[in-house]
Amino acid sequence: MLAVSSVRIISTGEEALVERLGRFERRLHPGLSFVIPGIERVSIYASIREQVLDVPPQPCITSDNAPLSADAVVFFRIKDLARARYAVDDFRACVTNLVLTQLRSEIGQLTLDQTFAARERLNQKLLEEANAVAAGWGIDVTRIEARESDERGARPVRDIHPSPEIVSSMEMQMAAERKKRAAILQSEGEKAALINAAEGRREATVLGARGEQERLQMEAERTGQPTHSPLEMRP
């Protein structure tokens, strides 16, 4: 019975830590290992494969004071299980709160319109800042991206949801922009029509004057008297 309780089998992709009399003693790697009952115990048994962590939706405020809700999904891997166990109390909760804090901070530096166009920049920024802190916990944050993106098209924020008031305001703004563009197009069309009409009248006047000049010239040639162009006689 004592021999059985001392046996530990670690699976591939897993790792365990052993404490002896309350102090960290060694790591257990995949395969068959033994611990001393009553003196040693397994402190933690965890996966060292890449893991996914959902960051729940959080209220954020943009730099132009627009409230919205944003969430993210984080991929990470434990690089040093000893630090993940002893340097921080709950590494999953710490990574979650770290990304939440950074997400709020980064969105707070952007306007509402920029949050929909700056996801790639947010992705890189969040990844760099998360790793700068999580490295001390033995955690390597591999990706912070949108769940609905393609295989490598990472985006940091999975969803950004403006409040209903903001959505209504954006819809009104878009409707106003469409009306403005329609009015501009209409005025430009009217302007082009007036210019074309004026050009037509000018060309008709010039052609008429030239026709009159040719008629007078032909008449002068018949009578032998000089003539003046209607264009030259105009002040």
Protein Blocks (a to p, Z undefined) as FASTA:
>chain_A
ZZmmmpccddehiacdddeehiafbdcdeddddddehkaccfbdcdfbdcdddddddddd
dfkopacddddddddddfblmlmmmmpmblmlmmmmmmmmmmmmmmmmpcfklmmmmmmm
mmmmmmmmmmmmmmmnopacfbdcdfkbcfklccfblbacddfklmmmmmmmmmmmmmmm
mmmmmmmmmmmmmmmmmmmmmmmmmmmmmmmmmmmmmmmmmnopacddfklmpZZ
